[in-house]
Amino acid sequence: MANELRNFLELSYDELEQLNLESKEQRKNRVAIDKIQEARLKYLTDEKRIKAVTVLFSDLEGRLHMLDYDKKFLIKSWDNLTFDGSSIRGFTAQRESDLRLGICWDAFYWAPADIFGTGKILVFGDVVDKDGTPYGADIRGLLKGFAGDLYKKKGHTLNAANEIEGFLFQGADAERRYHETNTFNYVNTGGYYHSLPGDPLRTFIDTTAEVQRSMGFQNEKDHPEVAPSQFEINYGYGEVVAAADQIQLYKLICRQVATKMGLTACFLPKPVVGVNGNGMHTNVSISENGNNLFWDPKGEEKLSKFGWAFLDRILTHGNDICLLLNASVNAYRRLDPHFEAPNQIKASAVDRGSMIRIPIGNEKLIRTSSCIRFSRLESTEKPQRSRTCVRRSAICRTTFIRRSTTFARLNGPRPFSERT
């Protein structure tokens, strides 16, 4: 009887994938936001089976926050959505609590009803101050503004693809119960590329990959990682803000799927001693009119001078970047040279201990074609902050200070004291 009384939106995975890929293509092609907004509002109005819109945003520490707005209310009040900023760590004080949420109409996601519930749509939001300006502590907004300004001024598109590692542990809420058990229990001990069809780790990976595919991630490959009960699910390249959004969705999907299985998806950098930790390798490149500016078939490792200069500036600021992007003690415990950790501030095409790696690729593949793989990121790092930090360090080098650029060679950069 209960199901007969409710008629909320439940779409097949194929239908979800089609809708999400269409939305992704609009975002990629930079369709005018007012046109997207008009289409989304019309869809919400016409689709009677939607009951609520979940608006997502992140705090300074990378936690994903979600607010459900009744659909009818949001249609009428989308330009005046408020929330208590003083309850979010790092945002406003209690005496000045109210903040606004602006809807990012191009960051719209249809999610599977069996994972996220029926009748709901997901959309990312911009945190807006009381005077209508972007809120200074909203790092996603800062990244969005920086990437947008760069595209307007130079026609450059910032691209990123992420390879996020995680562990799957027995029991729900294993992280919160760690103080009671003092241990994490594996669901699989097979290791790299090894799991039996139908075992808990393989089932988790398969289910998560299906959800990602339905949400337009455009999956590439998935597999168990080196450590016992560890996984990695790779997906396609994207514009940098969309890529940062996908990181948050990736972790949310993994946690949701694991919870439904009675397990825990864990992204701590080093949850277990004596095995490899969790990293978040990030492949980055810059394109102009669809052309990869890092690609040069005659360049060293097929990387252009532009790409080498980008790489060099990251290494120049390597110590500061590592401090910011590995801010916890647990993150530095991951950087153990015995476990393939990137603990050297240098660049290499082959050395897995290097902070930056240059993957093998070709001109056609923008993901691996002369991109830079930033390996020092840990898997709990706030995606918007890491991308803003790395991109600004690598791009904004002559605005205030002019200096001659020293290209970082494969055996690592020269000592900082020798740089000019």
C-alpha positions, 0 to 999 in steps of 0.5 A: 500500500505504501508504494502505491501511495508514493510515485517518486522518481526512479530511473533505470541506470541507462536513463540516468547515464543518458541524462547525466552525460547530456548535462556533462556535455553542456557543462563541457561546452560552456552553454550559457548558464541562463539557458541551463537554468531555464531548462532545469527549472522547467524540468523540475516544474514539469517532473512531478515525481521529484520531491526534493533537491539536494544541494551540496557544498564543501567546508574548508576541511573538505567535508561534504555537506548536503541540504535537502530543499523541497522542490516546490520551495526551491523553484520559488526561492532558488535565488534566496536559499540561506543556511546557518554558516556558524554551524560549519567549521571554518565559516562564519561566527555565531554573531554573523551566522547566515549565508546563502547558497547559489545553485550551480545549474550546470552541476546537476546530477541524477542519482540512482534511487537504490543508492540515494533514495527516490525522488531526489536530484543532486546539485552543487552550490556556491556559498554566497556572502550576505552582500551577494559576493562569493564567500571567501572560505568557499574554496570551490568558488575560488577555484571556479572563479580562477578557472573562469578568469583564465578561460576568459583571458587566455582561452585556457581550460584547466583539466584534471583526472583523479585516481583515488585509492581507498580501503574497504573494511568489515563492519559499518562505521569501522572508523568511528568504532576504531577506538573500541577495537583498535583494528581495521579488519580486511574483507579481502587479502588478495592484493593488486589486481587480485580478487575472486568474482563475487567476493565482497571487494569485487562486489563493492567495486562492481556496484560502485562502478555501476553507480558512477557510470550511471552518474556520467563519470565515464569510467576507465578501469577499476581494480583492487590495489596493492594493499589488502582490501584496497581499491581504485576506480578510475574515470575520465578527464574533466574540466577542473571544477567538474573534476573536483565535484566528482571527487566528492561524489566518488567518496560519497558513492563509495561510502553509500555503497559500502554502508548498504553492504554493511561495510566501511569505505575508508579514505584515511591516508594511512589507516593500517601500518605495514601496507601501502596507504591511500593516495589521490594521484591527480593528472593535470593538463591545460588545453586551448581550443581542444589542443593539449598545451603540454604535448610536444612530440619533440620535447623531452618525454614529449612534454612541451616547454610550457608543460616543463615550466608548469612542472618546474613552478610546482617543484619550486613551491614543493615544500609549501604545497606538501605542507598545505595538501598533507596537513595531517599527521596521518598524511605524512605517515603515508609517505614511507619510502618502503611502500611506493610513496611519493616522498621526493620533490622531483619529477620522473617518467618512471620513479614512483617515489617522485612528487610528479610523474610524467605518464606515458601517452600520445597526442590523442589521449588528453588524459595521459598525453603529456599530462603531469601526474601530481602524486603527493596528494592524500585521499582526504585532501579537499579537492577544490583546495588542492586544485586551486593551490597547484594551479595558481602555483604553476600558472601565476608566476610572472604577475608580480615577480619576474624570474627566469624559469629553470626547467626541472629535469628528470633527475630532479630540480636544482637546489633551491638556493641555486635558482634565480 
